[in-house]
Amino acid sequence: MNFVHGLALAFILFEGVIIQCEAAGSDEERVEKASVVGINAYLPNDIIEVILYEAGLEATKNAARAQMNISRVVMTRIIEKRIVVIDPDDLFDGTQEYYQDGDYYLEIGSYDRIIEMFQKFGKKVKRIHVIYDELYGDDRRYLNDYVIKPYVNKLTELRIKTLDDTGLWQEILNPERQLHFPSVKKFDFYGTNTRDSFKLESIFPNLEIFKFYGAIVDTNCLENVKNLKELTLRTRSIAEQQFDHIFVNNKNLTKLALLMPYEMTTLRSIHIHLTKLKTLKLRDPGRGFLIRANDPVYTLASVDSLDVIFGRNSELVGPLSFNMPNVTKIRLHGNRIDSDISGFVSQFKNLKTLEVKVVHRYDVAQSIAQLKNIKEFITTKFEMNLLSQLYTFFHNFDEKTFKLRTIKFLRYKSDEFNSYETRMNQINIELWKIGKNTWNLTCGVEMDSLSEYLMFECN
């Protein structure tokens, strides 16, 4: 299968647009149809199908225009595997595919195309993200009647984003007049949920992943939910005093994201109940949660990844209230770096990768120079003047003192790479002359986000 996948990608890159040629018909007909896009007409059908699937929606639409029967088979596969994003608005009325955070998305902006697609392929759709921001009244009811309600029993993933949910929930009741999605395992909600009763265990009996961003009237919506694997609560509606009960009911959580946790009791509850937790994400944590006064240090031995979003990194200064002996990656995202980050980072003894993303510029080279025990440093935008700053670091670098081997910038001007490379070659000559380590400069693409990066690797 890996060979076929690789072959498919190779043909995509070589041919550009691919079309399927049926086995039926004369050789002349096959060749004539193939010549439309310049593909080898005698490739086996199963390989052509893989190529067409990998090429995506536009190639499949070309095949459909040429009346190739296999286009419907491939379109069915595309619909089954993609997350279908429904976003009818005035700015974009087309169809586009994109890759983000490990998933492929198919976004449809045209109201008419949405209805048409679901009439043809609705039974194959498993995952839907609906953005209701520009939908009101009859348009929203019509979409719910034809896109949501017929498939409530089949959906495995549902995301709803709305500015106003008035009447929305009534519009997607099942024939028994119940709000019920029996197969949904992942549910995300963005907005304000004004429904008086929103009992998640009843609406989504097989829920495993729940992400909530906004506000909710039914603050006890999680009271009887059990067996969650991932939980994101970007809301102040659900009181922090409820967290302990939620954690007791969901001891198999592996990912947890919280907004503004303040209480040491929350940390204690995580320590006691969430012994399988792998990823902890904290947005604007209070010092009462993060920094220890006379409280005990709680060990979170299972956590291997920590994300902290902050205003200024000085908010993180002090002895931490927790010990994470197995954390290997930390992401620090914030507004400003206004103090030494090494004090915070040094408290994680097995840390290998540190990612720092901030809105305002900071002294990247100085920050790196303070971090002697990590192996990889990742940050944001690269500019030519940073090479001068990095030169000082490279000049002082001692591989016996520093474990750092990789510096990665997630944004850079790709059209200036040759200039960066030329300057880096000059720096490496100078480093070699004085007996210092040289650094390879390369570029690439992050597979999870498809974002370009610039990378320095120590020789």
N, C-alpha and C positions, 0 to 999 in steps of 0.2 A: 504493500500500500504506500510506503514511503517513496518507492521508485515512481509509482504512478503520480503521486502528488508532486514530486519534483519535476517529472516530465510535463505535467499540466502547467506548472509555473513557467517552465522553459518555453512552452508554446505560447503562453500568454504574452511573455516578454517579446517573443520573436514576431508573432503575427499581429498583435495589437487587438484586433477584433476577430472573434471566432464564431463560426456558424456550423450547425449540425447538418450533415448530409445523410439522408435515410438510406438504408440498405436497399429498399425497394426502388425500382426504376432502372433505367439503363445507365451504363457507365457514363455516357455522354451527359445525361441529366445530372448525375452526381458531380461530375467535373464542372459543369456549367454553374451549378449552385455554389460549389466550393470557390469558384473563381471570383465570386462576389467579394470575398474577403481574403482570398489568397491562402486558403488552408489546404493541406494535403487531403484530398477527397477519400483516400483509402485507409486512413487511420481507423482502428477498431472503434466501434460505437461507444464501448464502455470508457475508453480513454477520452474520446471527444466529449462525453458527458461530464467527466471529471474536469476537463479543461473549461468547458462552458460554465460549470458550477463555480469554479475558482475565479473565472473572469467576472462573474457577477451579473447584476441586473441588466446593464446595457447590452452586453453580449447576448444575453438570453432574449432580450427584446428584439435584437436584430434577427435572431433565429426565428422568432415568432413572426416577424414581418415577412420572412422568406417562406412562411408556412411549413416550418419544420416541426413535425409532431413532437419530437423529443424536447422542444423548448418548454412544453407544458410540464413534462416530468422534472426538468431542471428547475423551473420556476417553483414547483411544489417543494422541492428540496430547499431552495433559497428561503421561501416563506417559513418553512418549518424550523430552520436553523437561525434565522435572523430575529432580533428584537424589532418588532414593527412599531415605529414611532409615528403617532398620529398627531399632526400639528398643523391644522388648517389655519392659515393667516393670510394677511394681505401682502406680505413681503416675499413669501416664497410659496409658489404653487406647483412646484415640480416634485421630483422624486430623486433621492440621493442615498448612496450607501457610504458608510464610514465605519472605522474600527476604533474602539475606545475601551480601555480597561479590560481587555481580554475578550470582548464580545463584538460581533458584527451587528450593525444596525441598518435597518431600511426605513428611512424617513419619508413620509408622504405628506406634502403640504397642500395638495389640491383636494378640496372636499369631494368633488365628483370622482376623482381617482380612488379615493379611500373607499367610497361605496362600491365602485366597480370592482376593485380588487377583492373586497370581502365577499362580494357575490360569487366570484369565481374561485377564490382560494381560502375563504374564511375558515373552513373546517380544518385547515392545516396550520393555522396560526396558533401558537402556544404562548407567546410572550408579547404583551402589548404595553406600550407607554402612551398614555393619552394626555395631551396638553389642552385643557379646556379653556385657557385664558381668553381666547377670542371667540368662544362659542357660547351662545345664549339662546334661550327660547326654543323655537321650533327646530333650529339647526342642531342644537345639542340633543334634543329629544329624538330627532330623526337618526342622528349618528348612533345614539345609544340603542335605538330599536334595531338597527341593522348591523352594528359592529360589535357591541358589547353583549347585550342580552342573549342573542342566539348562541353565544359561545362561553357562557359563564361556567359551564361544567367542564370545559376542555382546557381553559387557561391554566398555565402553571406559574406565570409571572404577570403581575399587574402593577403599573405605576400610574398614579393619578396626580396631576398638577392642576390646581384651579385657584382662581382669584375669588370665586364665589361659589360655594357648594349648595346654595339654596335650591332645593328640589332635585338635586343631582341623584341622591341616593334612591329616591322614589322612582326615578327613571330607569334604574338598573336592577329593580327587583325581579326575581325569577317568577315563573308562572304561579308559584305558590305564595306569591307576595312576600317573599323572604329575600333579604340581602345575604346571598350565600354563594361562595366560590369554593366548591369542595376540593378542587385540585390545585389551587394556588399555593405554592410553597414560598414565594417571595412577593411581598407587598411593600411598595414605597408610596408615601403620601407627602405632597408638598402643598402647603396652604393652611387654611383654617377649616377644621372639621366641626361643623355646628350641629351635627346629628346628636340628639339627646342621648341615645344609646348606641354605642359602637363597640360591642363586645367582640373582640378579635377572635376568641376561641370558637364563637358561633359562626361568624362570617367566613373565617378562614380556618377550618378545623385541622388542616395539614400544614399550617404555617411554620416555616423554618427560619426565614429571614424577614425581619421587619425593620424598615427605616422610616422615621417620621421627622419631618422638617416643618415646623410651624406651631400652630396652636390647636387645642382640641377641647370640646365641651365635656365629653365623657372622660374625665381624668382617670377613671378606673378601667379603661379599655384593656389594660394588660393584666388585670387582677387574676384571671384564671387561665392565662396563656401558659402553656408548658412546652418544653422540648425545643425551644428556639436554639438555633446554632449561631445566628448573628443578630445583633441588636444595635440600632442607631437611634438615639434620642436627642435630636437637635431641637429641643423644646423646653420651655420653662413651665408648661402646663402640668406636667407630671412631677409632683413634688419629690424632692430627693429622699424624703422619708419613706417613699414607696419602694425605693430601689432594693432594699434588703429582701422584701417579699418577692419581688420580680426575680432576683438572683436565686433565691431558694427554689423557685419553680423551674428555673432554666439553668441547671448546673452544667449542661453540656455546651454552653456558649464558648465559641472559639474566637469571636470578634465582638468587641464592645466599643461603642463611640458615645461619649457623653458631652453635653453642653454645660459648661460652668459648674462642675461639681465643687462643692465647698466643704462638705462635711468629712471629717476623719472616719465617721461611721461607715460612709460609703466605701472607703478604701478597705476598712476592716471586713466589710461584707464581701468584697471582691476576693480578699485573701482567704476567707473561710469557705465560700461557696463555689467560686469559679476557678477550680483547680485545673481546668482544661483550656483556659483562656490563652490564646496565642498572640492576638493583636489587640492593643489598647489604644484608643484614640481619644484625646482630651482637647476640648476647645475652651480656651480661657479658664483654665482651672484656678480656683481660689487658693490663696496661700495656706488656708486652713486645711486644704486637701493635699497640697503638694509639698509644703515645707513643714518639717517636724519642729515642734517646740519641745515639750517634755513627753510627747507621746511615744509609744513603742514604734519600732520600724517593722513594717509588714512586708514579708517576703512573698513576691509573686513569681514563683519559680518557673511556671509554665510559659510566661510571656516572653516572646522572642522578638517582637516588633512594637515600638512605641512611637506614636505621633502626638505632637503637642503643637497647638495653634495658640499664639500669644500676641499681645500688643507690642511689648518691648521685652527683650530677653532678660532684662534685669529682674523681671517678675519671677524668673526661674532660679534666682540666686539663693543659696542656702542649703542646709542639710536636708536631703529628701526624706519624706516620710515612708518611702518604700524602697525595697531592695529587689532588683530584677537581675539576678545573676546570669541569666541566659539570654538577655537581650543582645541581638547581633546587629540590629538596624534601628536607627532613630531618624525620624523626620521632624525637623523644627521649621514651622512655617509661621511667619509673623509680619509685623509692620516694620519693625526696626531692630537692628542689632546695635545696642548701646552699651554693651559691656562684654567682658571676657566670657566666651561660651565654654571654655575648657573646664571651669569649675563644675558646671552641670554635667558635661560629657564624661569627665573623669570618674564619676560615680558609677559608671557602667563598665565593669572590668572586662567583659568579653565582647565589647562593642567592636564591630568590624566596619560598618558602613554608617556614615553620617550624611544626611541630606539637609541642607539649609536653603530655604527659600524665603526671601523677604522683599517687601515692596520697595523700600529705600536702599540705596547703595550702601555697601559697607566694605571694609578693608578685607578683601578675600585672603590675600597673602598673609596678613597678620593673623587672621583666624586660623588658617592652616598651620602656621608656625607654632601655634599653641597646642596643636593636637598631635601628640607623638605616638599614641597607641592605636589609632584606627588605621585600617588598611585602604579604605576608599572614602573620598570626600566628594559629594555631589552638591552643586549649587546652580544658580540660574545664569542670567545673561553674561556672555563673554564679549569683551571689547578689546581692541588691540592694545590699549594702554595697560591692560592687566598683565601683558607679557613682561613689561618692565618691572612690575611689582613681583611677579612670580620669579623673575630672574634672581632677585635677592634671596628668595626662598631656596631656589635650586642651588645657588652658590653656597648657601649655608647648610644644605641638606647633608645629613650623615646617616647612611642606612643602618648603622649600628645603634643610633639613637631613635630614629623614626621608623615606625612600621608602615607608614603610608607608601602605597605603591601606585595608586590611581587617583587622578583628579578629573572630574567630569563636569562639564558645563552643559546644561540642558537647552540652552538657547544661544545661537550665534548666527552671524551673517555668513551663510554658506558660500556666497559669491566671493567672500574675502578669504576663503580657506588657503588659497595659494600664497597670499601675503603672510598669513599666520605661519604657514609651513616654512617659508623663506626665512622669516625672522627666527623661528625656532631652530632651524639648521645653524644659523649664526651663533645662537646661544649655546647649542650643543658643542660646537667647535671650541668655544671659549671654556666650557665646562670640562671638555676632554683634555685640554691643554693643562688645566690645573688639577687633573686627577679626580674630578667629581663625576658622580653618576650623570649620564645623559638621559633624556626623556623623549620617548616616541610620541609624536602628535598624530592622532587619527581622528576620523569622524565616522558617524554611524547613525542608526535609527533605533530608538527604543521600541521593542516589539509590543509592549503593553499599550503605549500611547501613540506610536508612530511619529514621535517627535524627534527631531534631529539633535545630535549631541556632538560636542567636541571633547576629546579625551587625551590626557597626558598620562603616559605609563612609564614608570621608572625602569630603566635597563639595569 
